[in-house]
Amino acid sequence: MPAPRSLAALTGIALLGLALTACDEQALGTIDARSGVRPVEKISNPSVDGCHRFREGVTAVHNYTENDIILFQTTDCTEPPGGQSVYLPTQTSDQVVHSTGMWRSFTIVH
């Protein structure tokens, strides 16, 4: 016996709701990290929650996501005394000046 249309419609709406909720938890796009000209890491669709560490210190970050990010020189997304973070808008990039140190982590602005 076929399922009633209303049950099929409710199932479709529930699945669509789950898909849309999952998109809110990720920054859609990629973040490319380099050390000099050498690629270090390419991160796709990172979670908007928490601190994200780079595998190693990087000197250039390209933000190709739909969200802004904040870059940190520490591995735990904190600013040490005298240190600084950098706000990196969507679809932009940042190169570290050698006197400031390398980027080691980032958070997603949401």
C-alpha positions in Angstrom: 0.0 0.0 0.0 1.6 3.4 -1.0 2.4 6.0 1.7 0.0 8.9 1.9 1.1 12.1 0.1 1.1 14.1 3.4 3.6 11.6 4.9 5.9 11.9 1.9 5.6 15.7 2.0 6.4 15.8 5.7 9.4 13.6 5.2 10.7 15.8 2.4 10.3 18.9 4.5 12.2 17.3 7.4 15.1 16.3 5.2 15.3 19.8 3.7 15.3 21.3 7.2 18.2 19.0 8.2 20.2 20.0 5.1 19.7 23.7 5.8 20.7 23.3 9.4 23.9 21.5 8.5 24.9 24.4 6.2 24.6 26.8 9.1 27.2 24.9 11.0 29.9 25.2 8.3 31.7 28.0 6.5 31.1 27.0 2.9 34.2 27.2 0.7 37.9 26.7 1.3 40.7 28.2 3.3 44.2 27.9 1.6 47.2 28.1 3.8 50.8 28.5 2.6 54.3 28.8 3.9 56.0 31.1 1.4 55.0 29.6 -2.0 54.6 26.1 -0.6 51.0 24.9 0.0 50.6 23.7 3.6 46.9 23.0 3.9 43.6 23.4 2.1 40.6 23.3 4.5 37.1 22.7 3.0 33.9 23.8 4.7 35.3 24.2 8.2 32.9 24.2 11.2 31.9 27.6 12.4 32.5 26.5 16.0 35.7 26.3 17.8 39.4 27.0 17.1 41.0 25.5 14.0 44.7 24.8 14.0 47.0 24.8 11.0 49.3 21.8 10.6 52.2 24.1 10.9 52.8 27.9 11.0 51.7 29.6 7.8 52.7 32.9 6.2 49.8 33.3 3.8 46.1 32.6 4.2 43.5 32.9 1.4 39.9 32.9 2.7 37.6 31.6 -0.1 34.7 30.9 2.3 31.4 32.7 2.7 32.4 33.7 6.2 35.0 36.1 7.6 37.8 34.6 9.7 40.2 35.7 12.5 43.8 34.6 12.3 45.9 34.0 15.4 49.6 33.5 16.0 48.9 31.0 18.8 47.6 27.4 18.4 44.6 28.0 20.7 43.1 31.1 19.1 44.2 33.5 21.8 46.1 36.7 21.7 49.2 36.6 23.9 50.4 39.8 25.5 51.9 42.0 22.8 50.5 39.7 20.1 47.8 40.5 17.6 45.1 38.8 15.6 44.0 39.7 12.1 40.4 39.9 10.8 40.3 38.4 7.3 37.1 39.1 5.4 35.6 36.6 2.9 37.2 36.3 -0.5 40.5 38.0 0.7 44.0 37.0 1.7 46.7 38.0 4.1 50.4 37.7 4.1 52.4 37.7 7.4 55.1 40.2 7.8 58.1 38.2 9.0 58.6 40.4 12.1 55.1 39.4 13.4 55.4 35.6 13.3 53.3 33.0 11.5 49.6 32.2 11.7 48.9 29.0 13.6 45.1 29.0 14.1 41.8 30.7 13.1 38.2 31.0 14.1 35.1 31.5 11.9 33.1 34.7 12.4 29.4 33.9 12.4 
